[in-house]
Amino acid sequence: MTVSRLLLVTGVSSGFGRALAQQALLAGHRVVGTVRSETARQDFEALAPGHAFGRLLDVTDAAAIDALVASVEADIGAIDVLVNNAGYGHEGILEESTLDELRHQFEVNVFGPAALIKAVLPHMRARRRGHILNITSMGGFITLPGIAWYCGSKFALEGISEVLGKEVAPFGIHVTAIAPGSFRTDWAGRSMVRASRSIGDYDALFNPIRRAREEKSGHQLGDPIKAAQAMLQVIDTPNPPTHLLLGSDALQLVRGKLAAMAERIDTWESLSRSTDGGV
């Protein structure tokens, strides 16, 4: 039997956030969803009046995050589940991408989730219960040319999630990093920020990758509704996973990466051990 919970989900206007909010509402949960405009807020609340609560939020505004969480706890109820979903992808060859683009990628994909975690943790810790889901990516395990800033941000969120889970487990709080593969969301479409091309040396490598990503957008194998249902299953599980891959492509690519990494570790084991000194 599903227990009704209050979820705080960032970025519910589209993609995973929208799908998760809709499926959670259908399952009988209440959802506080963050959006970026008043029109989007009204649209979200119309999904389920009295159960869907829209809130305006820029996840790069730490002060607004603290105020939002305090308001939800005081006016709506105890936050049972935080879902850090809001984020975007930056695409661009590293040499062609700016440091300002790197900073903004991390502000949205890493610092925003970290601020939300810090805001909800005192309440969850006091209640000795709660669940935090951080939406990362298979790009937090594997890498492809042209998304260095994005992969860097998702690797960071994977690491933060894993450490956090170890810190809060004694308080009955679960942390799960959800790493999707390719899904039919706006990630590779209107949500992606693309750096302009300027260095011809990278054309042969990167142009086919960019073109294939644009052509594939909207036709990916992954179904956001099924991803949302999987996430709801995770929050109903007494012992949820620390990491969860979503999609057969993520499974295949991450398994391949881990196997190759294990082989390289074995190949270089003697050199790795040679650095030990006497005590």
URKA-V458182 format. One record per helix or strand. SS is the DSSP state (2 for helix, 1 for strand). FROM is the first residue (numbers start at 1). LEN is the number of residues. If there is no record, write none. Layout:
[[SS	FROM	LEN] [SS	FROM	LEN]]
This chain:
[[1	6	5] [2	15	12] [1	30	6] [2	38	8] [1	52	5] [2	62	14] [1	81	4] [1	90	3] [2	94	3] [2	99	29] [1	130	6] [2	138	3] [1	147	1] [2	148	24] [1	173	8] [1	183	1] [1	193	2] [2	200	17] [1	222	1] [2	224	12] [1	243	4] [2	248	20] [2	269	5]]
